[in-house]
Structures are given as structure tokens and as C-alpha cells.
Amino acid sequence: MGCHGQSNGRLTLFSLPDNGGCAAPQAALRFFALRLSACHSFVAVDRSNLYNIPSSKHSRQNMTLLQEFAFAMQPNQFQPFHRRSFLKRSLSSLGTTSLLTAGSLRAQEGSPPQRTTDDDIRAALQKAKLSMLFKGSTPDEFRTWHKSFYTQLHRLLGDSKPPAQWKIKQESQAKLDDHTRLELLLQAPGVAPLPVYLLLPNTLRKNSQVPGVLCLHGHGAFANDAVVGRRDMEGIEANIQKANYDYGLQFVRRGYVVAAPCMRPFGRRVDRPRYGGKDPCAVNFVRMQSLGQLPITANIRDLRWAINLLQSRPEVKNDRIGCAGLSYGGRMTMMVSAVDSRIRVASVSGALNLLQERMSLRHSCGSQMIPNLLNFGDYSEIGSLIAPRPCVWEMGSEDKLIVPKWDEVFKSRLRRAYQAAGVAKNLHFDHFEGGHRWSGRIAFPLFDQVLNG
């Protein structure tokens, strides 16, 4: 729809044409009011066009308002009204004070814009304390800092230990050309059950053992189904192709035993329609906070549980475990590798973001939030806890989620930690051509070297 105006220098006439039978004609009226806010000294309403708004139960209140301003007019004439009077009465009737607030009216009169809560939060984020940034340069200084920040991180996260006693329910088994796929459910009293795919390479010889890899999914409709290459599922192929998402399948084809758990709130663990279009990560963060819990901690616990699963398998060398993930899976690879030293090597893909950056420039998902973290450090400090173990950080040249300059801050902090620890060679960056996707260019040979060497 369009809104057209004519002016003789003293008055401005706006004509509101038919909105094409829109089911919500109030949207047309709001557009009309917004356009009127930019008029000169007066506004005017053309009665002949008012009645072209389709009549419905949604528009009767709007029609009453407009007719009140137009009742004295003859067809094809217009009647002037003071702009302030029209806008105030329109917004009062519509209940849309968010469109044109008192602050916006004052701004038209030359008053300075009002400071918002968003402005206050951004300013506070720029002044975040980050009191435990690593500033040392020697192995002893790094070890002292590592112990201190590791302890502080545990205080912030809370208990992430997996269940001590648990059982496995096998839901399905598929014998495929190059591997066997088991669909398992880990169960323990008082803990939500954890769905996990376990992939076993067909190259395994009797009584032999191979390393295990924990492969973690990111956001999206298919979760761990994409990671293990479930191409039998409708719509999944495009998802896999876009992000090279089946890295779990790629690892098992390289001879590893792979565990691919489903984190919350994704895949089979979320019923999206029940959220009414709201972000499940944000909703779950708020709800779990009311219980004194964090989604990120619950997921770390589940990932450590999946490590227990790998170590319990007779096919797995229980001291040779790696972890890899993309996007949110990359973030959680960083988290579980920092917290659990059983992971010998890690690959973090598409997650070179600082919390300070994400909260300053855009919203971040509730499943990644650690309250009070910025008073002590950031994701870069958590990533530095992986040292001295080898880790590769993947970033695509066209990944819009990686923010220039901020990524350099992250990388410089990682470099300082690894250099101080005396293992600069264990820090790898894979800058590949492409977008938000898994690469594996450096990760695959690094895992082979560390876990099979």
C-alpha cells in the first residue's frame, strides 16, 4: 500500500488508498500516522479515502477515530487539524504509544534524544571489568592464572559433573556401508535423558581399540541428525551441504568412534511450536534461571556424560578423546574442552566471538550465557584454558558471524596464553575460503596426529 501527500505550503493532504483487503487494516492506519508525523504545521484527512479501508472487527475502532476527524468534510474536500492534536488522539485510541512516544515528539521540537536502557547496557559493556585477563608471559605465570581462572569459571557455571550411575537404552541400530549407527538414550535418576548417536567404523577388528571423537551440533532444525549424516531425513541434505555439517560422519569414516549428543533445546529435545515463535534458547535461559540453573551448564554436564559413554565402550581408547563442533557446537566444544581435561585435542569452528562483542553489537543466545562472566574474563579466557592442549579455531572468510577487529582481540589473547605456556605450536587457526561452515582442513590431520600418534 502507499500513502500520498499534497501540500500548498500551509497544509499537507495525505490520501490513504485501499490496503488490498489486508486482514489487519490497523497496520495501514499506523503507517498513515507515521507519515503524518513528518508533515509541516498541519495535517489533513481526505474523507473520500478513509472509507476505502476495509471494514472488519479489527478496524472499527480505527474507523471511528478517522470519522471523528472527517465528519465535517464533504467528499473530495479536506479539513485541517493541528498535527499535535491528531497524533496524540490517534495514538491514544490505537494504544500504539511505542510508535510515537512523548520522547519522539520532544525530539521534533529540538530537545535532545532520551537515553535508553540499551544505551546504558552498551556503555556498561564497554567498561566491563575483565579483571582476570591473563597478562603474564612465563609458564609459571600461566599455570597460576590457569588454576585461578579455572576455579572462577566453575563458580560461575555451577556443578557440571555427569551422573555417577547411569544406564543405556538402545533405540535403534543401522548397519551402513562403512559404519554402524546406534541411536542411544542415556538415563539416570533425577537427570533429563540424553539422546546420543554412537557411530562405529566397520573397519574395527575384534578386540581392537581406536580413539573417540565427540562431535557437537549447532543451532538449526536437525541438530545431531545432520552431524551424523542422516540423509534419509526429509530436508536435511541442503542443511548438510550448506555447512559441511556431517563432520561426525566424516570422522567415523576416518576410523574414529563418534559420539554425537543432542543438546538442549534442539532437535528432539524441543517442541518449537509450543514457543509461539519465541527463541527457545532465550526462554529456557530465563526459566532455568528461576531454578538457579544455566542451560550452558546442563549442556556441559551432558557432554561430559557423552565422554563417559565413549570411555565406557570397549572399542575406544579411553585416553584418546577429541572434540569438534560448528557454531553453537563450536562454542560448546570450547566450553567442555576447557572444563574437562580428558579431551586431548579440539576443533572450534565458527565461534570466534567474544561475549562482550556479541552483547554490545547484537543479541546472543541464552544457551551461551554465563552470568557475571565479564567481571572476570570472556570467551577468550575460557578458550585459553584449553592450553596447553592442541586446538584449531576455524573461521570462514565470508562468515558474517565473525566480527573483524573483535576476532583479532580474541586471537591475540589466545596467542598470549599459548606462548606463555610454551606451546605456541599447539594453537592453530584455519582461515578458509567460505562462510559459516565446518572446514576440517587443519582439524582432520591434527586429530590424526594427536590421537593416533
N, C-alpha and C positions, 0 to 999 in steps of 0.2 A: 504494500500500500504506500501511498505518498501523501504529503501534506504540503500544500502550495500556498504561497503568500503574495499579497499585493500591497503596496504601500504608497500613500500620497505624501509622505514626509511627516505627517502628523498621526496618521492611523495606519495600522497594518491589518490586513484581512487575510486570515488563513482559511482555506477550504479543506474540509476533511472528506475525502471521497469514500465510496463504499469499500469496505475492507475484504470483499470477496467471500463473505459468508463465514468469517472466522468464528470459531467456537468460543473465543474469548475476546469479545469486542472491547473489553476494558483495556486491552493492550493498545488498541488504536487510540483510545482516549488519552492514555498515558503519553503516547508519542506526541499527541496533539498538545498536551500540557507542557511537555519538554520543549517542543518547538516554540511555544508561546513565551517561554522564559527568556528567549533570545530576542524578543521584539523590542520596539522603541519605547515610547512613553505610554502607549495604549495598546490594547489588543481588541480584536473584534471577532464576532462569530457570525458566520453566514448561515442563517436558518435553513435555507434550501438544501444545504449539505448535511445538516445534522441528522435529518431523518433518513439518510442513507445508511446509517449504522444499523446492521441487522438487529431486530428486536428479539431478545431472549431473556430468560430469567436472570442471566448474568449481567445484562446491560440495562435493566430497568432503572437501577439507581443512577447509572451514568446518564441515561436519557433524561431523568428528572432534573438532574443538575444542569444539563445543557439547555433544556427547555426553559429553565428558570432564567437563564441569561438571554434567551432568544424570544421569549413570549411576546415582546412588544414589536417585533420586527415583522414587516411584510415580506413576502417572498422576494428573493434577489436583492434584499437590502441588508445593510449591516448596522449594528448598533455598537458604539464604542464603550469600553469599560476600562477602568484603571487596571493595569496589569497586576499590581499587588493584590487588589481585591479579588480578581478572577483566580489567581494562583492559590491564594490562601483558601478560598472557598472550595476550589476543585480538590485540593489535596486533603482538606478536612473530610470531604464527603467520600473520597476514594480510599482514605486510610493509607495513603502512599507517601507519608512524610519522608520516607527514605529516598524518594526521587528528588525532591527539592526541600531540603531542610532549612531551618532558620539560619544555619550557618551559610548555606549557599546563597540565600537572599542577602545576608550581610555582605558576602563577598562581592555581589553585584554593586553594592553601594561603596565599594572601595576598602572595606575592612580586611585585615589580614586573614588568611585561611586559618581555621581552627586546627590545633594539633590533635591527632587521633591516637587511639591505643596502639595501632600498628606502628605509628611513628615512634612512640615510646619504646616499644619492644625492639624495633630495629636499632634504636640508639643504644639500648642496654646490651644488645648482642654485640655491637661493635666494641663495647667496653668489657666484654666477658673476661673474667679473671685469668682463666687458664693457668692457675697457679703452679701446676706441676709439669709444665713443659720441660722436656729434657734439654739441658744446656751444657752438659758435660762433654768430655772428649776422650776419656780413657775407659778401658774395660771395667775397672773398679767402680768408676762413677756410673757407668751404665748398669752394672749389676745392682748397685744400691738403689738407683732410680727404678729399675725394673721391679724389684721387690716391693718398693713403696707404692708405685702406681698400680701394680697388680692387686695389692691389698685394697687400695682405694676403689678400684673398679668392682671388686667383689662386694664391697659395702654398698655401692650404688645399685648393683644388679640384684643383690639378694642371693638366696640359695639356688644353685643350678645343678645340684647333684642329681643324677638319674636314679631311678628306683633300684634298690639293692636286690629285691626279689621280683621276678617277672616271668611271664610265660609267653610263648609264641603261638599264635593261631594262623595256620596257613589257609588262605582264602582261595588261591588258585595257583596253577603251575602251567607254564607253557614251554614246550620243547621247541626251540627255534634252530635255524641252520647253524649258527655259530655260538649260541649260548642258551642257557635255561633261565627263564624269568619266573621268580617266585613272588607272589603277592602275599605279604605277611601283615599281621596286626599284632603289635607288641602291647601286652596288657599287664597292668599292675594295680593293686588296690589303691584307691584314692587318687589315681592319676588318669587323665584322659588317654584312651588308647591311641597308639601311634601307628598309622599306616606306613609301610615301608616296602619298596621294591628291592629284592635282592637278585642281582644278576650274577650268574656263574658261567665262566667261559667253558666251552665244550673241549678246550684243549687241556683241561685239567686231567692229570694222570692220577691213578689211585694212590692214596696216601701222600700226595704231593701238596705243597702249600705255595701260595702266591700272595703278593701284597693286596691290601684292600684300599678302596677309594670311596670316600663319602662325597656324593655329587648332589648339589643343592640347587633347587629351582628358585626362580624369581617370581615377580607378580605375573598375573595372567590367568586365563581360564583353565589351562591344562596342568599347571603345577608340575609335579614329578612325573606325570604321564608323558610330557614332552621330553624330559631329561632321559628317560629310558627308551625313547623312540617308539611310542605306541601308535604307529601309523595306521593301525586298524580302527582308530577312533575318528569319527567324522570331524573335519575342520582342523585337525591338528597339523597336517602337512605344511600348510602355509606358515604356521607359527614356528615350526622347526626350521624351515628354510630361511625365514627372515633373520633368526637369531643364532643359527647353527646350534640349536637348542639341545640336540640329543648327545651331549658330551658324555653322559653316563653310558650310552650305547657304544660310543667311540672308545671309552676306557675299557669296557669288558672285551671289546674286540682286540685290544692290545694285551689281553691276558690278565687283567685285574678282576678281582671280585668287587662288585659295586653295590653299595647301599644308597638308595635314593628315597629319603623320607619325605612325607608330605607335611609341611609346616602349617601352622595356623596363621591367619584364617584364609586358607587357599584350598583349591582342589576339592576333594570330597569332604573337607572339614569346614566348608562354608556353604550356606544356602543364601546366595546373593539376593534373590527376590525378597527375602524377609527384611532386607536392609532398606528397601524403598529407595534405591538409588544412592544411598549414603555410602561412604567409604568404609568397608568392614574393618580396615586397619585402624582408622580413627575411632570408630565406635568401640571396638574391642579394647583399645588402649584406655579409653575413659571408663568403661565398665570394669576392667580388671583393676584399674587404679582404686576403685571403690573398695576392693578387697585387699588392697596393699600389694598387688601383683603387677608384673610387667609382661606383656606379650613377648618381648625380646628375650627375657629370662626363661620363660616357658619354652621357647623355641631352642634356646641353648641347651636346656635340660634334655629336650627330645633329641637333639643332635648328638649329645654325649651318650644318650641311650642307644642311638644307632651305631656309635663307635663300639659300645659294649656288644652289640649284635655281631658286628664284624669280628671282634676279637673272640667271640664265642664259637665261631664257625671253624670246623677242623680244616677247611681249605685255606684259611687265612693265616699268614704270618702276623701274629698279633702285635709285633713291634715295628711293623712296616705299614703305616696308615697315612694316606694323604687326603686332602680335601680340596674341592674345586666347586665354584659356583658363579653364576652370572646375575648381575643386577642385585635384587634383594638376596639372592643366593650368594653373590659376591660379598655383600655386607655380612651375611651370617657365616660365610667361610672365614672372614676376618675375625668375627667375634669368637667362634668356637675354637679357632686356631690359637687365639690369644689366651683363652681361658684354659684350654686343655692341651697339655704338652705331649699327649700321645700322638698328635698329628705331627708328622715328620716334615711334611712339605705341603705348601698351599698355593692355590692359584685364585686370585681375586679379580674378577672380571666386571667391568662397567660399574665400579663402586668407588672411584677415587674422588669422593666428595667429603667435605668437612661438614659437620653438623652446624657450625657457626655460619658457614656459607649458605646451606640449604634453608635454615630458618631465617636468614636475613633477606634472601632473594626470592624464596618461594616456600610453599608448604612442604613439609616432609612427612612421610607416612608414620602412623602411630606405632607400627611394628618395629621401627628403628629407634624409638625414643628411649633415652636414658635420662630421667630427671636429674638435674643438678650436675650433669657431666661437665658443662662448660665452665663451671667454677674450678675445675681441676685440669681438664685437658679436652681433647677432641678425638675424633675417629683416628687421627694420625697417631696419637699416643697409644690407642688400642692396637693399631696395626704394628706399632713399634714393639709391642710385647711379643710378637711372633719371633723377633730376633732372639737368638742367633740362627734360628732355623731358616732354611731357604723359602723364599716366597716370590712369586711373579705377580705383578699388577698389570692387567691388560686394559688398554684404552684404545678405542677406535678413533680414527681421525675425524669422523663425522658423527661421533656420539654427542648429541645435544645435551645430554645429562651431565657431561663433564664440563665444568666451567673454567675457562682459561684464567690464569693467574692464581686462582684458588687451588687448582691442581698442582701448581708449582710449589705452593706453600706446603701442601700435603707431602709431595715428593721430597722436598728439602728436609722435612722433619724425619722422614723415614731414613734418608741417607745419613743424617747425623747420627741416628741411633745405631745403624748397622756399621758405620765407620768406627764409632766409639767402641762397639763390641768387638771390633777387629775382624768382621766378616762381611766387608763391603761386597765381596764377590757373591754373597748369598741373596742379595737384593737385585731383582730383575724387573725391568719394565718392557712390556711388549706394546710398542706403539705401531699398531697395524692400520692398514687402509680399510675403512668400513665404519659402520655405525655401532649401535648398542647391541653387541653380539659377542659370542664366545669365539676366541681365536684358537688357542692351543698350540700356536706356532712355537712358542718357547716352553709352554707348560708341559706338553707331552714328553719331549726329550729330558726335561728337568726331572719329572716324576720317574721316568725310567732310570735315570742316573742315581737318584736318591733312594728310591725304593727297591731297585733291583741290583744296585751296585754292591 
